[in-house]
């Protein structure tokens, strides 16, 4: 039996962000056939599993885990912060589902001078070292794979030897999707309607499932809600997570701006609601199943094109019709499979029209839900 170490720098708490979610499910899937340890290099580990070991690990514990393992699945900056892993002779699989360099460019946008330059340089160097060292690489979509194949070519990893061994290069990098749970969600506790003051049983509830990061565009959505309520006053928008699960991560400026805009427009507590914390991962289904639509908005950027919006995928698990911005993998899926509507970036008018159209056409909503439940696209989209 192979001993597999799965390591994330993200916190492993009841509230989980994308990197932790992905590491958790990779560990859970591998545990069916292998001996698995899931570790976080952060100090926050509050969850456990009866299928695999889960723990927080400092430098000494990481060194021990590296020695114990046959294979390591690593993500993010863990090898930068813990060189003992980068120098390992064990088999290393790097999970590059989060394009570090593009995320850093988006995160530091607006900053100037050497601080931003150093952040961007570190992200590029870290990713390049991973691509150079990896025995194997995994990403979350074919679009991401195209990005990294290009980078592997630039680094010389796609060469005569690797190409002749496998002209597809899938023996070097392949897609490991987030996927969806096999079982549909079942509502087992009230979460929004009649629980959050101001959200009633008959309201049209829009949910934003993930965090509010600086590369997202909640401002266009708040402005669209301000327009939409003139025709449809029953609309309520609920942001499920304003504070990152890692308490050491400060609020993003976009989260601050979204709160300020909602307050300026007189929407806070009436039509726009903010969860000050972060919905527990095991309870997210109750919020999704009480919603009418799932929404996520972003900007037109390279980060958008190659990102993978982990929390938005839960909309499909809950069979929620979706309204999202054009430009990323998820929007392409929504368009291609008829799972909702997509709109141009930074256009409150187009967004308000799309939301009004779905909310006023129950047959279209029902068709979107049916397609999400049937999921014939699952075998075609990864």
VEXFIDREN-856795 format. One record per residue: x, y negated, z negated of N, C-alpha, C in turn. Coordinates in steps of 0.001 Angstrom, whole numbers, plus 500000, padded with zeros to 6 digits. Layout:
BEGIN
XYZXYZXYZ...
This chain:
BEGIN
500842501186500000500000500000500000500886498752500000500614497835500907501409496620501019501066495645499898502090495009499341501897494004498300501926492618498950500811491910498864500660490639499569500492489513498564501345488510498696501217487283497916500553486226498780499413485696498327498752484568498982498946483362498080499540482301498610499896481150497785499351479862498379498691479080497537498192477765497919498666476749496892498776475502497326499060474420496388497772473805495858496632474214496423495350473659496013494914474275494682494039473569493979493559474063492683492568475203492895492603476175491994491670477304492022490703477133490851489652476379491113488644476078490097487274476468490645486245476312489818484893476602490304484514475657491438485083474462491415484948473544492535486185473715493414485985474073494671487122474337495543487022473524496824488162472991497255488266472330498548488712473351499602488865472883500837489121473777501958490314474709501818491516474209501476492668475116501376492465476236500356491871475903499207491618476936498200490584477936498690489526477440499352488512478338499904489143479330500870489991478814501750490603479687502755491527480708502093492344480260501149493243481190500455492451482253499704491368481846499051490536482783498296489984483879499212489431483488500344488797484478501214489824485344501938490994484788502246492063485619502802492462486691501786492636486278500541492998487235499494491915488289499315490673487854499300489565488792499098489480489802500234489681489336501462489617490243502616490779491238502587491966490751502297493132491639502280493071492645501140492381492279500050492327493165498884491594494464499163490854494531500247490162495773500597491151496890500936492361496509501385493314497532501817494705497364501203494930496258500492496274495979499983496216495523498523497363495538497893497493494971496553497797493486496712496957492643496159497025491209496452497142490399495170497984489382495235498021488342494214497711487006494882496761486277494347496461484916494785496981483965493722497943483123494097498536482185493156498363480758493647498273479836492696498332478418493013499565477830492353500250476970493088501408476299492515500994475068491719499682474762491698499171473707490835498981474283489424498770473436488425498543473970487071497100474366486813496238474257487839494807474445487612494329475764488214494053476718487349493466477988487773492426478382486733491155478377487130490055478617486194489122479725486664489498480431487723488627481471488253489390482782488301488644483866488440489264485188488485488487486074489437489067487220489731488435488193490617488701489592490075487754490486490289487983491876489893488620492676491031488938491980492147489537492654493302491032492355493437491479491228492865492877490850492994493254489918491852494543489801491615495050488930490557494977487476491008494568486593490100494504485160490374495189484444489220496111483525489541496837482844488476497500481581488994497811480675488065498690479544488344500125479990488105501049479425488888502428479888488802503394478722488892504320478669487952505422477734488009506592478344488762507741477673488795508899478172489563509315479590489191509351479917487901509779481264487498508783482317487975507496482028487827506464482991488257506458483148489779506728482057490492506784482147491953507974483000492399509093482842491731510266483657492067509981485134491811509299485426490719508938486814490421507961487358491442506992486537491841505993486980492815506625487206494175507576486368494542508295486561495812509041487880495800509698488189494688510432489452494580509489490652494613508301490488494031507306491578493998506717491862495365506554490856496188505759490975497417506507491677498545505722492231499454506238492688500743505974491642501825504826490967501694504395489947502662503891488744501877504209487541502373503684486321501770502868485548502795501690485074502381500852484201503203500872482834502525501473481856503186501743480560502580501075479452503382500711478363502705500076477236503377500568475931502795500384474860503552500692473525503054502174473291502833502466472571501758503838472149501468504542473054500460504043474258500257504595475082499173506071475422499390506487475611500630507900475938500850508784474704500679508247473537500929509018472305500698509267472120499202508249472345498411508378472140496966509049473319496263509070474481496903509646475672496277510563476374497295511788475887497443512712476428498450512991477913498308512788478484497089513015479918496916512133480722497872510971480185498207510079480872499138510584480749500569511025479556500941511504479336502302512718480197502615513542480457501582514743481259501801514528482753501662513287483168501466512997484586501262513262485404502525513663486628502297513836487568503405512597488445503607511558488191502835510321488942502994509589488466504260508595489234504679507771488819505821506924487619505399506997486555506179506250485335505850505248485032506952503993484887506540502919484425507414502557483022506962502695482058507855502300480698507521500908480419508076500043479929507201498696479522507606498747478034507919498656477696509203498778476297509635497413475751510072496344476233509405495014475767509782494836474277509526495663473718508656495622472293508360496835471644509024496668470983510187497812470356510862498371469211510019499429469481509281499932468541508288500285467185508883500912467203510065501379465948510634500229465044511052499179465625511645498042464816512074497241464319510874497106465159509857496412464722508648497163463578507973498489463661507948499281462611507319499174461303508086499175461374509405498993460162510201497653459501509880496606460303509738495292459752509419495241459222507992495851459954507076495795459580505668496557458289505388497654458058506098498488456883505836498195455732506784497147455867507574496811454793508514496554453492507744497124452417508230496992451136507548498200450806506700498964451813506313500208451570505575501302451192506564502285450466506081503384450039506942504712450288506245505763450240507047507097450313506476507587451727506240508676451850505493509360453144505338508550454177504567507609453758503708506840454739502936506031455618503882505304454981504812504530455779505759505445456604506653506513455996507130507445456721507996507983457965507299508296457841506015508833458981505269507786460080505091506548459692504827505479460684504690505287461453505998505236460719507098505023461364508396506205462257508738507413461764508502508604462561508799508616463853507985508249463755506705508223464949505853507220465964506371506048465518506793505030466453507279505485467143508560506113466387509458506603466981510707507724467970510430508661467583509579509785468471509273509315469738508563508364469580507638507842470751506926507172471709507886506327471195508761505630472045509718506612472694510690507586471935511176508559472510512106509358473634511463509728473456510194510464474529509511509605475779509369508318475588509127507427476738509033507336477470510378507179476716511439507062477327512764508358478018513177509475477486512731510759478103513060511012479372512242510572479377510986510847480502510094509825481616510179508609481323510535507501482269510407507760483572511148507415484671510480507326485947511181506016486029511958505019485310511446503716485249512120503011483990511631502150483448512494501406482237512174499927482475512395499094481867511545497657481934511748497087480518511697496023480304512463495316479031512474493828479346512506492980478313512627491545478533512427490709478459513696491277478058514823490495477962516053491414478076517262490843478375518409491631478443519634492208477077519984491477476018519664491976474675519931493224474409519098493205474791517832494408474654517010495545475505517559495210476680518022496261477558518558496954476910519749496198476259520615496796475553521749497786474489521270497400473746520234498286472725519673499599473342519221499519474435518483500730475002517897501550475799518909500914476344519933501701476972520998502593475925521652502039474738521874502856473661522432504023473304521528503764473256520234504832472920519292505866474037519220505417475274519311506351476402519333507223476366520579506659475954521696507456475799522921508539474747522720508163473613522115509124472540521893510254472973520961509951473873520031510949474335519067511760475528519570511406476059520727512141477186521284511678478539520792510587478596520023510068479886519575509323480612520683508754479860521612508182480475522816509305480502523849509942481647523980511125481765524827511035483038525661512093483347526368512066484515527251511797485796526473512355485913525289512173487132524504510736487259523994510230486198523374508875486289522815507827486371523911508071485681525039507101485727526141507081487105526793508258487674527040508297488993527681507734490071526765507898489888525468507329490840524520505814490772524510505267489556524671503813489353524652503494488041525365503131488093526650502869486860527407501755485991526819500885486559525992499832485748525363500347484981524141501484485415523612502074484864522387501194485097521157500225485999521257499382486274520096500102487107519042501216487703519404502016488380518391502836487377517581502810486110518004503498485047517290502517484165516528501383483840517151500359483033516492498985483458516982498047483619516038496693484013516416495691483328515478494426483498515814493356482829515094492818483729513991492757483209512795492052483836511675490977482852511254489745483081511664488696482085511402488281482068509942487672480961509549487056480931508223485901481899508174485118481943509253483987482844509297482864482397508382481853483219508278480692482977507434480418484220506602479873484064505405479497485248504624478532486129505410478668487414505223477786488335505944476344488242505458476169487965504181474814487891503633474298486460503650473047486253504061472497484894504041472334484398502618472386483075502418472231482546501064470802482703500558470665482843499256469354482976498610469248481896497539468201481119497604468011480040496635467684480635495268468478480253494246468251480833492927468259479810491802468350478516492147468297477483491108468018476136491757467206475289491132466964473948491682468246473131491664468426472304492705469668471542492803469442470070493128468546469784494068468342468419494544466926467913494285465965468564494882464579468080494857463991468225493448463608467085492888463092467094491536464165467163490471465425467273490891466547467322489955467310465998489979467674465555491178468338464261491332467261463183491342467285462258490399466266461204490389466241460436491704465057460375492302464908459685493579464792460608494771465028461912494571464886462878495672463716463791495337462660463681496160461429464406495881461226465621496756460150466329496480459864467602497149459628467436498642459079466290499058458706466126500461459661465222501226460782464851500643461718463952501311462503464673502405462990463885503358463909464379504381465323464227503824465937465340503450467218465282502752468369465613503703469272464658503852470497464862504618471620465135503629472411466172503861473537466456502969474860466343503719475827465769503024477225465732503468477955466699502543478370467849503067478809468947502202480230468812501696481111468201502453482514468170502053482901466904501334484209466699501207484712465496500579484571464286501492484805463115500919484763461872501691486200461364501771486891461817502822488296461493502996488461460336503974489666459784504042489878458584504840489790458835506342489855460088506771489715460375508198488258460662508582487350460600507628485917460722507911485286459335508039484053459325508538483362458056508779481976458056508130481904458002506806480599457924506159479923456572506345480683455543506705480118454205506829479100454137507967479421454769509085478462454810510195477195455526509771477326456558508967476160457299508505475306456448507557475936455747506639475182454889505718474451453805506499475094453210507482474442452186508304473284452788509103473460454006509583472375454660510323471178454924509424471428455330508184470331455540507231469585454239506991470317453130506887469672451826506686468728451494507839469091451895509044468215451675510199467048452667510200467361453911509866466377454977509979465217454811509005465479454290507810464416454218506803463330453217507171463610452337508126462570451419508571461431452177509238461776453288509896460760454120510557460419455355509729461378455792508920461177457036508174461664456837506736460845456211505904461282455855504544461532457050503636461174458247504079461374459437503246462797459978503310463678459348504092465040459864504261465873459639503006466590460681502607467524460636501485468840461275501938469946460601501669471278461108502006472027461421500717472551462657500620473241463084499409474652463545499762475648462889499157477045463294499300477365464286498179477753465505498546477907466575497572479198466492496763480198465742497238481452465697496484482222464412496703482305463574495682483046462313495792484401462376495096484576463293494164485837463420493437486457464766493760487652464764494321488337465998494701488447466938493507488341468253493736488464469215492625489776469104491853490824468640492521492091468427491829492034467082491108492016467070489788491895465803489066493073464871489276494174465373489830495332464524490083495229463771491408494212464096492221494023463414493503493149462182493282493648460985493559492841459774493345491739459666494393490698458890494103489626458695495097490171458098496388489656458579497501490038458026498792489397456648498979490068455784499743489526454459500003488192454548500716488027455552501589486765455682502308485621456005501356485893456761500315484855457039499325484450455767498595485422454937498249485143453659497603484330452765498537484710452738499808484019451890500780482588452353501016482371453661501020481014454184501226480096453773500083480598453879498855479803453441497709479482451947497804480486451162498166480292449715498234479276449347499309479357449991500467478428449681501548477006450062501169476823451225500580475483451644500168474896450669499155475737450200498249475266449229497258474916447903497921475757447441498837475509446171499524474204446197500319473875447364500860472656447504501668471437447841500809471626447930499502470517448231498606470004449651498711470870450579499098470455451965499336470765452906498169471741452556497334472190453445496272471054453771495299470867455062495066469828455506494142468433455481494709468290454987495930466987454959496602466994455841497851467991455614498687468097456402499917469470457061500081470460456610499345471797457207499396472219457563497974472688458810497808473025459344496484474415459968496529475168459736495466476534460233495396476686461165494197477174462366494458477552463263493372478939462840492904479030462345491687480300461812491204481378462880491098480986464121490978481959465203490883482089465948492199481946467268492144482109468146493312481273469387493031480393469728493921479511470877493709480335472161493590480003472974492615480702474249492457480510475117493696481577475794494072481543476600495295480444477653495234480282478281494090479284479345493956477857478819493871477687477493493782476353476894493703475992476086494949476904476035495917476674475173497074475433475562497858475099476857497838473968477334498626472655476704498180472516476430496889471264475851496405471054474441496939472126473677497065472039472344497646471724472430499138472403473326499825472206473457501266470795473932501601470275474858500813468951475417501108467823474451500787468096473403500026467082472391499757467182471213500725468188471239501606468396470134502544467564470330503804467405469233504523466702469245505809467689469301506964468772468529506848469812468474507880471183468442507213472178468933507932473564468772507523474233467746508411475022466856507822475661465785508595477149465714508257477945465343509248479357465030509042479795464116510166480511463060509820480918462048510789482430461824510711483031461532511861484465461283511891484792460299513004486060459954513098486528459003514094487066459735515321487271458994516378487886459531517590489395459488517392489992460635517136491430460677516845491976462060517128493297462153517165493943463462517327493674464345516117493612463743514930493295464525513726491937465200513875490959464435514368489621464981514578489654466145515561490343465966516662490315466980517716490842468330517242491839468312516373492471469575515988492150470016514560491324469270513850490968469647512487489945470776512491489804471396511323488751472398511131487987472004509874486711471601510047485907471077508945485285472244508179485952472637507121485582473868506431484194473810505823483833472719505171482553472684504486481387472592505462481618472005506636480536471886507610480079473251508113480977474228508106480596475555508563479499476152507681479437475713506427478389476201505533476989475796506006476895474726506784475581474341507316474981475491508123475828476146508892475344477241509739474990478468508896475762478691507844475450479782506920474052479591506328473711478340506002472399478035505428471347477758506498471694477959507761470770477743508890470227476315508896471100475356508632470723473949508674470984473371510057470023472681510650470334471901511851471409470868511516472236470531512493473407469699512253473375468467513145473778467343512587474081466154513381475517465765513048476366465676514074477777465405513848478346464570514981479511464019514756480185463218515768480851464121516797480884463646518035481579464363519098483086464420518805483756465389519433485209465334519474485969466450518804485340467202517893486090468270517233485529469628517623486161470672517100485740472043517408484311472283516981483948471790515821482623472045515283481549471406516153481795470180516630480836469507517506480657470279518809481739470827519320481648471631520543480781472866520311480938473482519151480109474635518799478634474239518701478354473128518031476974472663517865476331472399519226477059471736520111476533471443521452476306472719522255477314473567522287477283474744523151476196475728522739475975475844521432475050476852520936473686476289520539473466474999520743472163474417520432471832474446518954472809474057518119472640474116516670472291472758516066472136471762516908471821470418516448472156469410517516472550468213517108472865467139518033474224466533517694474932466059518727476182465337518525476027463921519055476795463002518482476684461587518829478060460993519035478159459864519763479457459197519927479959458668518593481266458521518449481812458003517190481461456538516967481304456187515697481125454803515248479952454100515925478844454813516073477640454236516671476445454500515756476154453597514821475008453799513939473689453930514690473559453205515799472313453260516570472083454642517159473139455211517784472999456555518353472752457588517260473415457417516132473238458361515035471830458278514460471332457061514259469969456908513750468958457520514708469171457342516014468265457921517014468297459448516958469507460026516825469624461485516787468952462051515536469161461401514405468522461857513174467008461761513274466520460640513815465074460455513971464487461491514911465229461808515962464724462788516932464558464155516288465576464614515584465470465925514953464380465948513883464344464930513066463375464903511968461937464821512465461750464269513656460390464109514183459977465232515120460875466175515375460557467276516286460740468606515556459748469045514807459882470291514032460191471512514886459722471518516131460024472669516990461519472745517305462153471591517547463594471570517783464343471997516528463893471506515376464525471896514116464428473404513910463266473955514169463066475391513981463948476191514932464097475701516163464942476400517131466409476384516698466865475247516179468244475163515685468460476132514528467494476186513619467609477104512483467639478553512959466795478870513918466733480245514418468056480650515066468650479748515842469926480061516488471026480253515449471024479434514398472031479588513352471854480919512625470599481307512365470349482578511667470722483770512532470381483686513826470635484810514725472133484989514950472848483910515060474308483896515167474871484778516280474328484746517476474956485528518542476310484971518932476551483723518561477793483044518899478952483480518019478681484217516940479756484546516005480856485368516662480492486211517643481490487035518290482267486270519359481755485072519740482404484309520793483205483123520270482799482612519100483467481428518549484231481826517296485522481489517280486339481891516148487041480660515591
